[in-house]
Amino acid sequence: MMNIEKKLLQFIHDKVDFDYSFYIKERMTCKICGKEIKDGQKICNSCKIKENKQNKFNERVEKIINSKVNFKKFGWGVQISKILNMTSQASIRWIKKNMKDFYEKECVKSKNSKLN
């Protein structure tokens, strides 16, 4: 009887000490937000979308600032709209929303503008 108990205890001891890490896959996490991601990715999809939006925003701001448009004269909205590939109303609205300080200091505003 003692022999069987020793074998059983040895068997349990061997199973407890066995390294199961070989069988368990290491979970990948996003470098930015820490969410769990699929294999082969470094950044989760939501972080990619945020990054793309930020890049697009930075490109637009850079295009506006580096353009040789005179914002002190009427018609600057049409010129910016051609640079940004937007309608003139959409480009002016975008500048009002995202570049408030620049719009208030540099741009000529129409007298009947609702957002002034």
Secondary structure, DSSP 8 states (H G I E B T S, - for coil): -HHHHHHHHHHHHHHHHS-GGGTS---EE-TTT--EE-TT-SS-HHHHHHHHHHHHHHHHHHHHHHS---TTSTTHHHHHHHHHTS-HHHHHHHHHHH-HHHHHHH----TT-TT-
